[in-house]
Amino acid sequence: MKNIIAAVSIGVALLLPVGAASAFPENEFVCAVETMSEQTAVVMVQAHDEAGAVEVAGGGVATRLDGVKEQVKTVLQCIDFPQGRFQDPKLQAFVDAMPR
C-alpha cells in the first residue's frame, strides 16, 4: 500500500510542473499604448500571439515615457519582445532602457 501511495505521489509531482508551465504563455510582447491622459506608454505582456497581447495590454496599467504608471486607454501596437523594434526611436530607446 505504501508503494502505491508513493508511486501515485511521484506521478502527481511529475505532472504538476507540466500543468503549471502551460498556464503561462512563453511569448513576450511589448505594447505601445495610449493612456487615459493621452500619453504614450508601454506595457509588457505574455500571450500566445499578437491578438492575445493586444487583449491583455488593453486591460492593464502601462508605464509612460516619463515613468508614471497609468491605465491603458488604447493599444496602438504590440511587437515581439525582445526581437521586435518600434519605428519611433524615442519609444524604442525607452523599451531598451527598461529593466529586465
Contacts in CASP RR format, 6 or more apart in sequence:
PFRMAT RR
TARGET T0000
AUTHOR 0000-0000-0000
METHOD contacts of the structure
MODEL  1
MKNIIAAVSIGVALLLPVGAASAFPENEFVCAVETMSEQTAVVMVQAHDE
AGAVEVAGGGVATRLDGVKEQVKTVLQCIDFPQGRFQDPKLQAFVDAMPR
24 46 0 8 1.000
25 46 0 8 1.000
25 47 0 8 1.000
25 48 0 8 1.000
26 46 0 8 1.000
27 46 0 8 1.000
27 47 0 8 1.000
27 48 0 8 1.000
27 49 0 8 1.000
27 53 0 8 1.000
27 80 0 8 1.000
28 44 0 8 1.000
28 45 0 8 1.000
28 46 0 8 1.000
28 80 0 8 1.000
28 81 0 8 1.000
28 82 0 8 1.000
29 44 0 8 1.000
29 45 0 8 1.000
29 46 0 8 1.000
29 47 0 8 1.000
29 50 0 8 1.000
29 53 0 8 1.000
29 57 0 8 1.000
29 78 0 8 1.000
29 79 0 8 1.000
29 80 0 8 1.000
29 81 0 8 1.000
30 42 0 8 1.000
30 43 0 8 1.000
30 44 0 8 1.000
30 45 0 8 1.000
30 78 0 8 1.000
30 79 0 8 1.000
30 81 0 8 1.000
30 95 0 8 1.000
31 42 0 8 1.000
31 43 0 8 1.000
31 44 0 8 1.000
31 45 0 8 1.000
31 53 0 8 1.000
31 54 0 8 1.000
31 57 0 8 1.000
31 58 0 8 1.000
31 62 0 8 1.000
31 75 0 8 1.000
31 76 0 8 1.000
31 77 0 8 1.000
31 78 0 8 1.000
31 79 0 8 1.000
32 40 0 8 1.000
32 41 0 8 1.000
32 42 0 8 1.000
32 75 0 8 1.000
32 76 0 8 1.000
32 77 0 8 1.000
32 78 0 8 1.000
32 86 0 8 1.000
32 88 0 8 1.000
32 91 0 8 1.000
33 40 0 8 1.000
33 41 0 8 1.000
33 42 0 8 1.000
33 43 0 8 1.000
33 57 0 8 1.000
33 58 0 8 1.000
33 62 0 8 1.000
33 72 0 8 1.000
33 73 0 8 1.000
33 74 0 8 1.000
33 75 0 8 1.000
33 76 0 8 1.000
34 40 0 8 1.000
34 41 0 8 1.000
34 72 0 8 1.000
34 73 0 8 1.000
34 74 0 8 1.000
34 76 0 8 1.000
35 41 0 8 1.000
35 62 0 8 1.000
35 64 0 8 1.000
35 70 0 8 1.000
35 71 0 8 1.000
35 72 0 8 1.000
35 73 0 8 1.000
36 70 0 8 1.000
36 71 0 8 1.000
36 72 0 8 1.000
36 73 0 8 1.000
37 70 0 8 1.000
38 73 0 8 1.000
39 64 0 8 1.000
39 65 0 8 1.000
39 66 0 8 1.000
39 68 0 8 1.000
39 70 0 8 1.000
40 64 0 8 1.000
40 65 0 8 1.000
40 76 0 8 1.000
40 91 0 8 1.000
41 62 0 8 1.000
41 63 0 8 1.000
41 64 0 8 1.000
41 65 0 8 1.000
41 70 0 8 1.000
41 72 0 8 1.000
42 62 0 8 1.000
42 63 0 8 1.000
42 91 0 8 1.000
42 94 0 8 1.000
42 95 0 8 1.000
42 98 0 8 1.000
43 57 0 8 1.000
43 58 0 8 1.000
43 60 0 8 1.000
43 61 0 8 1.000
43 62 0 8 1.000
43 63 0 8 1.000
43 72 0 8 1.000
44 81 0 8 1.000
44 98 0 8 1.000
45 53 0 8 1.000
45 56 0 8 1.000
45 57 0 8 1.000
45 78 0 8 1.000
46 56 0 8 1.000
47 53 0 8 1.000
47 55 0 8 1.000
47 56 0 8 1.000
50 78 0 8 1.000
53 78 0 8 1.000
54 75 0 8 1.000
54 78 0 8 1.000
57 72 0 8 1.000
57 75 0 8 1.000
57 78 0 8 1.000
58 72 0 8 1.000
58 74 0 8 1.000
58 75 0 8 1.000
59 71 0 8 1.000
59 72 0 8 1.000
60 71 0 8 1.000
60 72 0 8 1.000
61 69 0 8 1.000
61 70 0 8 1.000
61 71 0 8 1.000
61 72 0 8 1.000
62 69 0 8 1.000
62 70 0 8 1.000
62 71 0 8 1.000
62 72 0 8 1.000
63 69 0 8 1.000
63 98 0 8 1.000
64 70 0 8 1.000
65 90 0 8 1.000
65 91 0 8 1.000
65 94 0 8 1.000
77 86 0 8 1.000
79 85 0 8 1.000
79 86 0 8 1.000
81 95 0 8 1.000
85 92 0 8 1.000
86 92 0 8 1.000
86 95 0 8 1.000
END
